[in-house]
Amino acid sequence: MSTTIDGPDGKPRCRWCAAAPEFLAYHDTEWGFPVDDDHRLFEKICLEGFQSGLSWRTILTKREAFREAFHGFDLDRVARFTARDVTRLLRNEGIVRHRGKIEATIGNAKRARELVAREGSLGAFLWRYEPSPGQLAPPQTVSSSAESVALSKELKELGWRFVGPTTVYSFMQAMGLVNDHVEGCVIRAKVERARKRFRRPGR
């Protein structure tokens, strides 16, 4: 089976983006493009945690509700959430109502603030785990990597939850730490150009 499928414009794209109507725009404008904004990085790692055991389509369709519920994933605001906020979120039908994942998001916000204080930004810490080109597996052939295993291990040691190696690798794919668009995908070259222009935080 081909790894690409023609999009509405007739140009090839990663086959997965045809699996749901919501995926095409996400694939073309977000997935793989490098991100240094701490709010977006924190949002994505949290949403990847919420996805655990579910489909990305479920999370993507609820993303705006998540953003509203968690105040745009503002680290300072989420870190101050209390038990009352957990109760509020468990009643919110727009998000995934999983107590463990909600409480993990609040705890992870506290840990993220500690990293910001230590490293200057969350991005400066996370981008330290960007693989070198020679270490990359062929696109979309693996679900984890040595770097995602190492990052997962360090995050867990720092007190983060729902950050297993596969979850972390999905985060790395989405936030541009790796360009995992398949060869032949029209967006792959766009992502590569964006990565070349991108100034890694903390460097």
TAWOPE-V594566 format. One line per field, one symbol per residue. ss: DSSP state (h for helix, s for strand, l for the rest). phi: phi as a letter, one per 40 degrees, with the letter a starting at -180 (. if undefined). Layout:
# TAWOPE-V594566
ss = ???
phi = ???
This chain:
# TAWOPE-V594566
ss = lllssslllllssshhhhllllhhhhhhhllllllllhhhhhhhhhhhhhhllllhhhhhhlhhhhhhhlhhhlhhhhhlllhhhhhhhhllllllllhhhhhhhhhhhhhhhhhhhhhllhhhhhhhhlllhhhllllllllllhhhhhhhhhhhhlllllllhhhhhhhhhhlllllllllllhhhhhhhhhhhhllllll
phi = .ccbaccdcgccbddccccadcccccccbbcgccbbccccccdccccccccdgbccddcccbdccccccbfgfcdcccccdbdccccdccccccbccbdcccccccccccccccccccbgacccccccccccdccccddfbbbaadcccccdccdccchcbfbcdcdccdcccccgcbbbccdgcccdcccccccccccccgb
